[in-house]
């Protein structure tokens, strides 16, 4: 899978790259983020107390996701189709450069936009074709119903606040480990694109891609399709772990692997708990949006 999926950034990696002297927006962003972390501890404490006093039954929600009409053959065909598109796109780009139709020094921003729009657009179109060919609906396939969108926004927001302390703690421990091992802790390539000075419309389009398009498509592929397929084959716990490993690994950034795995587990559990893909989409979108805000404010 391409790097266009790598929109997620554990924030300590970004904040650690800020050089002195700090400018006022960084203080504001840092203060707000610390407040979110504190609120997250309160949310986690409340949820732990609630689940310990009244355990949540996962059997029926898991069965609801397992019954979604996605089979291993569907997931395999979709993956092969997307890989074919990537190969054809890469070949077309190489040929265009060789023939002189396209400059070889295309900016990272332009390349990211083209790659992101192409991959996510084709993926969403392919999923729509699968559903249409089976005469199904988005409600049946992913539990998507606009009547539940308001509730999903609340669930996604609470889940984001709750997951922030875990992601931050995992990110810090991961950085300490890599520093101790002598492994260079770098930012994801897409983060450098946001840090660099960019033109207005290109930046707006990239933000829309990261905050709106990517969460919809990635949640559709990972939680909407891959998760129920694996739940039918290997069980709920193993499926959540496997999907989260794939999600974290596909971003191709080792320092971010552990915190992205934690985020992916939260996204999967939220989908199982809510029964609707809206909730993880909202959580994913908020996570990306806050990350981008901190990146922009922290950029020197």
Secondary structure, 3 states (H helix, E strand, C coil): CCHHHCCCCCHHHHHCCCCCCCCHHHHHHHHHHHHHHHHHHHHHHHHHHHHHHCCCCHHHHHHHHHCCCCCHHHHHHHHHHHHHHHHHHHHHHHHHHHCCCCCCCCCHHHHHHHHHHHHHHHHHHHHHHHHHHCCCCHHHHHCCCHHHHHHHHHHHHHHHHHHHHHHHHHHHHHHHHHHHHCCCCCCCHHHHHHHCCCCHHHHHHHHHHHHHHHHHHHHHHHHHHHHHHHHHHHCHHHHHHHHHHHHHHCCCCHHHHHHHHHHHHHHHHHHHHHCCHHHHHHHHHHHHHHHHHHHHHHCC
